Amino acid sequence: MLRVLTGIDAVRPEAWNALIGGGDPFLRHEFLAALEHHGCVGPESGWTPCHLVIEDRDGTLKAALPLYRKMHSWGEFVFDFSWAQAYARSGLDYYPKLVATVPFTPAGGPRLLVRPGNDAASVKRELLAGALEFAREEAVSSLHVLFAEEPETAQLSAAGLLLRRDCQFHWHNRGYADFEDYLKTFTAEKRKKARRERRRVREAGIAFTTLHGGDLDDRTWRVVYAFHADTFLRHGHTPYLSLAFFRDVARAMPQSIVVQLASRGREPLAAAICFRGTDTLYGRYWGAGEDQHSLHFEACYHQGIEYCIREGLSRFEPGTQGEHKVSRGFEPVFTWSAHWIADARFARAIRDFLQRESRAVAGYADEIREHVPYRKAQPADPAQA
């Protein structure tokens, strides 16, 4: 039986988490519930939960799709503003639309969640069919599945969704013993630059402490959050996430939050907030109380890489955009989204656009690979090749 949930608390946390296997911190019930509990998502924010679930006859949760009715395109990181403008020029409404994703989180992961032991392929088809039926019933302009895992793209395409390819920059752990062992793979020039960046921070008297969610008391959270909020405010935006949200997630998922806190003596100067999955570190937010040369690169990239090497994590995803990441060892990988457009005319136009865009993205990734800092180009992550 297919149901639409107006809030994730309609299902038990253990039942929802059984669908994801515990590896992805963003899909966990605790994370999604904290977004709802603290008003980060909801009608007032333009993110109205309408999660789809399939249950067995006895009420056991069998599958789920984290889904939101959207009244804007902010906080998605798969940009369709030009599509909305084209709709408006034609006298049509692009909003509301349906978006299957984790809000404010440009990280790839499964979107069609199925309990182990089921026929995953057939259940995913049923879930997709239900999502499309719901989209038609709601008379929305479109349904978007954002940052889907590449193995899901074939099924999304078979269901009639248009695939969109984009590019991020990820770091891959190839069994490095420590950070210096990693730097040995760089060309001499790039290795010298990385060491100089790190030395500048040390010479400024700045040291880093790695804190997990359970290590941060309320006072430290206020300091860290103030750095985070200041970054948004400097760019004229209100932070998507509240201090109460971070505190809640830190209590519920203490090992999933990793904060790199920079201090000079006892004075905190900057912080980078990351999330940790089973084998991946996700860089998410950063802020600083002063403008210190190379501090951003150290907090957001070098410290994260060092953490992954120390903890044996295989990948570091530092977020969207930023070609400056390439010279620090991050390599281009493809990300995927899928789109169902109700209006046949716009569907044809968007299909043509996506084909052209995909070729451009592939060419861009090839060009970027020529500028990685390694002495010899490293093999791409096979999951993203």
C-alpha positions in Angstrom: 0.0 0.0 0.0 1.3 3.5 -1.0 0.9 6.3 1.5 1.9 10.0 1.6 3.3 11.2 4.9 3.1 14.8 5.9 5.9 14.3 8.4 8.6 11.6 8.9 7.5 11.0 12.5 4.6 9.0 11.0 7.1 6.1 10.7 9.3 4.7 13.5 13.0 5.7 13.3 14.2 2.0 13.3 11.8 1.1 10.4 13.0 4.0 8.3 16.7 3.5 9.0 16.4 -0.2 8.1 15.8 1.0 4.5 19.2 2.8 4.3 21.5 0.4 6.1 23.0 3.2 8.3 25.7 4.3 5.8 24.3 7.7 4.7 23.9 10.2 7.6 21.6 12.5 5.7 18.9 9.9 5.0 18.6 8.8 8.6 15.3 9.4 10.3 17.1 11.5 13.0 18.5 13.9 10.4 15.3 14.4 8.4 13.2 14.6 11.6 15.4 17.3 13.0 14.9 19.4 9.8 11.1 19.1 10.4 11.2 19.6 14.2 13.1 22.8 14.0 11.4 24.5 11.1 14.2 24.1 8.6 11.6 22.5 6.3 7.9 23.0 6.3 5.3 25.1 4.6 6.8 28.4 5.9 10.2 27.5 4.3 8.8 26.4 1.0 9.8 22.7 1.7 6.6 20.8 2.6 7.2 17.1 3.4 5.1 14.6 1.5 7.3 11.5 1.8 6.0 8.5 -0.1 6.1 5.1 1.6 5.1 1.6 0.6 3.9 -0.7 3.4 3.1 -4.4 3.5 -0.4 -5.5 4.4 0.7 -5.9 8.0 2.0 -2.2 8.0 5.7 -3.1 7.8 7.6 -0.4 6.0 8.9 -1.7 2.7 10.1 1.3 0.7 10.3 5.1 0.9 11.0 8.2 -1.1 12.0 11.3 0.8 9.9 13.9 -1.0 9.0 17.6 -0.7 6.6 20.0 -2.3 8.6 23.0 -3.3 7.5 26.6 -3.9 11.0 27.8 -5.0 14.3 26.3 -6.1 16.6 27.4 -3.2 18.6 24.9 -1.3 18.6 22.2 -4.0 22.0 22.8 -5.7 20.7 21.4 -9.0 19.8 24.7 -10.7 16.6 25.0 -12.6 15.9 28.7 -12.2 16.1 29.2 -16.0 13.4 26.5 -16.4 11.1 28.4 -14.0 11.7 31.7 -15.8 10.8 30.0 -19.2 7.6 28.8 -17.6 6.8 32.3 -16.4 7.4 33.8 -19.8 5.0 31.3 -21.2 2.3 32.3 -18.6 2.7 28.9 -16.8 3.4 28.1 -13.2 6.5 26.1 -12.5 5.8 26.0 -8.7 4.8 24.0 -6.9 7.0 21.1 -8.0 8.0 17.9 -6.2 11.6 17.2 -5.2 13.0 13.9 -4.0 16.2 14.8 -2.1 17.8 15.6 1.2 17.2 19.4 1.7 20.2 21.6 1.6 22.5 18.7 0.9 24.3 18.3 -2.4 25.6 14.8 -1.6 24.8 11.7 -3.7 23.0 8.8 -2.2 20.1 6.4 -2.8 16.7 8.0 -3.2 14.6 4.9 -3.8 14.9 3.3 -0.4 14.0 -0.4 -0.2 14.1 -2.7 2.8 16.6 -5.5 2.4 15.1 -8.8 1.5 12.6 -7.4 -1.0 12.8 -7.6 -4.8 14.5 -4.2 -5.0 14.0 -3.6 -8.7 10.3 -4.3 -8.7 9.7 -2.3 -5.5 11.6 0.6 -6.9 9.4 0.5 -10.0 6.3 0.5 -7.8 7.7 3.5 -5.8 8.5 5.5 -9.0 5.1 4.7 -10.5 3.5 5.9 -7.2 5.6 9.1 -7.3 4.6 9.9 -10.9 0.9 9.2 -10.1 1.1 11.5 -7.1 2.7 14.2 -9.2 -0.1 14.0 -11.7 -2.8 14.0 -9.0 -1.2 17.1 -7.4 -1.1 18.8 -10.8 2.5 19.9 -10.2 4.8 21.0 -13.1 7.5 18.5 -12.4 9.1 15.8 -10.3 12.9 16.0 -9.6 15.1 13.3 -8.1 18.3 15.1 -7.1 21.8 13.6 -6.4 20.7 10.1 -7.1 23.2 7.3 -7.1 24.4 6.3 -10.5 23.0 2.7 -10.2 19.5 4.3 -9.9 19.8 6.3 -13.1 18.9 3.4 -15.4 15.6 2.8 -13.6 14.8 6.5 -13.4 15.4 6.8 -17.1 13.3 3.7 -17.8 10.4 5.4 -15.9 10.5 8.3 -18.3 12.6 10.8 -16.3 15.2 12.9 -18.0 18.8 12.5 -16.7 21.0 15.4 -15.9 24.7 15.2 -15.4 26.8 17.6 -13.3 30.3 17.7 -11.9 31.7 17.9 -8.4 35.2 17.5 -7.0 35.9 14.6 -4.7 39.0 13.3 -3.0 39.8 9.5 -3.0 41.9 7.7 -0.4 44.3 5.4 -2.1 45.8 3.9 1.0 47.9 6.8 2.1 49.9 6.3 5.4 49.6 10.0 6.4 49.3 13.4 4.8 53.0 13.5 3.8 52.6 10.2 2.1 49.7 11.7 0.2 51.7 14.7 -0.8 54.4 12.5 -2.3 52.0 11.8 -5.2 52.0 15.5 -6.1 54.3 17.2 -8.6 57.1 19.2 -6.8 55.4 22.5 -7.5 52.0 21.5 -6.1 53.5 19.7 -3.1 55.5 22.9 -2.2 52.3 25.0 -2.5 50.3 22.7 -0.2 53.1 22.6 2.4 53.3 26.4 2.2 49.6 26.8 2.8 49.7 24.6 5.9 52.8 26.3 7.2 51.2 29.8 7.0 48.4 28.7 9.2 50.8 27.1 11.8 53.0 30.2 11.7 50.0 32.3 12.5 49.7 30.4 15.8 46.6 28.5 14.7 46.0 25.0 15.8 43.1 22.6 15.0 41.0 20.3 17.2 38.8 17.6 15.8 35.5 17.4 17.6 32.6 14.9 17.1 29.0 15.8 17.8 29.2 14.3 21.3 32.3 16.5 22.2 30.6 19.8 21.6 28.8 21.5 24.6 26.3 24.3 24.2 28.9 27.0 24.4 31.1 25.5 21.7 28.0 25.0 19.5 27.1 28.7 19.8 30.6 29.7 18.7 30.7 27.2 15.8 27.2 28.2 14.7 28.1 31.9 14.8 31.0 31.2 12.3 28.6 29.2 10.1 25.9 31.8 10.1 28.3 34.7 9.4 29.3 33.0 6.1 25.7 33.0 5.0 25.0 36.5 6.2 28.0 37.9 4.4 26.5 36.7 1.1 23.1 38.2 1.9 21.4 34.9 2.9 19.8 33.5 6.0 21.3 30.2 7.1 19.2 27.2 6.0 19.8 25.3 9.2 19.3 26.5 12.8 21.5 26.1 15.9 18.7 23.9 17.4 18.9 21.6 14.4 22.7 21.1 14.8 22.3 20.5 18.6 19.5 17.9 18.0 21.5 16.0 15.3 24.6 16.0 17.5 22.7 14.5 20.3 20.9 11.9 18.1 23.9 11.1 15.8 27.0 12.1 17.8 29.6 10.3 15.6 28.1 11.6 12.4 29.1 15.2 13.0 32.8 16.2 12.6 33.9 19.7 13.4 37.4 21.0 12.7 37.8 23.9 15.2 40.6 26.4 14.6 41.9 28.3 17.6 44.8 30.6 18.5 45.5 29.8 22.1 42.1 29.6 23.8 40.4 31.8 21.2 38.3 30.0 18.5 38.9 31.5 15.1 37.1 29.3 12.6 35.2 26.1 12.1 34.4 23.6 9.4 31.3 21.4 10.0 31.4 18.0 8.3 29.2 14.9 8.4 30.6 11.4 8.4 29.1 8.3 6.8 30.4 4.7 6.8 33.2 5.4 4.3 32.8 9.1 3.3 33.4 12.5 4.9 31.0 15.2 3.7 32.2 18.8 4.0 29.2 21.1 4.5 29.7 24.4 6.2 32.5 26.8 7.2 33.0 30.1 8.8 35.8 32.3 10.3 36.0 35.2 12.7 39.0 36.7 10.9 40.5 36.8 7.5 43.7 34.7 7.7 45.6 33.6 4.6 45.1 29.9 3.7 42.8 29.3 6.7 39.9 28.3 4.5 42.0 25.8 2.6 43.3 24.3 5.8 40.0 24.1 7.6 37.9 22.8 4.7 40.3 20.6 2.7 43.6 19.7 4.3 42.1 18.9 7.7 39.4 16.8 6.1 41.9 14.9 4.0 44.0 14.3 7.0 41.0 13.1 9.0 40.0 10.6 6.2 43.5 9.2 6.1 43.6 8.8 9.9 40.2 7.3 10.1 40.5 5.1 7.0 37.6 6.7 5.1 37.7 6.2 1.3 36.2 9.4 0.1 35.9 13.1 0.9 33.1 15.1 -0.7 33.6 18.7 0.2 30.4 20.1 -1.4 29.5 21.8 -4.7 31.6 23.9 -7.1 35.1 25.3 -6.5 37.8 24.6 -9.1 40.3 25.7 -6.4 39.7 22.3 -4.9 41.5 20.6 -7.9 45.0 21.9 -7.0 44.5 20.4 -3.5 43.9 16.9 -4.8 40.1 16.8 -5.5 39.1 15.2 -8.8 36.1 15.7 -11.0 33.3 13.1 -10.7 29.8 13.1 -12.2 26.6 13.6 -10.1 23.2 12.8 -11.4 19.6 14.0 -11.1 16.4 13.0 -12.9 13.5 15.1 -14.0 9.9 14.4 -15.0 8.2 17.4 -16.8 4.4 17.3 -17.1 4.2 19.7 -20.0 5.2 17.8 -23.2 6.5 20.9 -25.0 8.8 21.9 -22.1 9.8 18.2 -21.7 11.1 18.2 -25.3 12.9 21.5 -24.9 14.5 20.4 -21.6 15.5 17.1 -23.0 17.4 18.9 -25.8 19.0 21.2 -23.3 20.2 18.4 -21.1 21.8 16.5 -24.0 23.8 19.6 -24.9 24.6 20.3 -21.2 25.8 16.7 -20.6 28.3 16.9 -23.5 29.6 20.2 -22.1 29.9 18.8 -18.6 31.8 15.8 -19.9 34.2 18.1 -21.8 34.7 20.2 -18.7 35.6 17.2 -16.6 38.1 16.0 -19.1 39.7 19.4 -19.2 39.8 19.7 -15.4 41.5 16.3 -15.2 44.5 17.8 -17.0 45.1 20.1 -14.0 45.1 17.6 -11.0 48.3 18.0 -8.9 49.4 14.4 -9.1 52.7 13.4 -10.8 50.7 11.0 -12.8 46.9 11.1 -13.1 45.3 8.9 -10.5 42.6 6.4 -11.6 39.1 7.7 -11.1 36.8 6.4 -8.5 35.2 3.4 -10.3 31.9 4.3 -8.8 32.0 7.7 -10.5 33.9 7.0 -13.7 
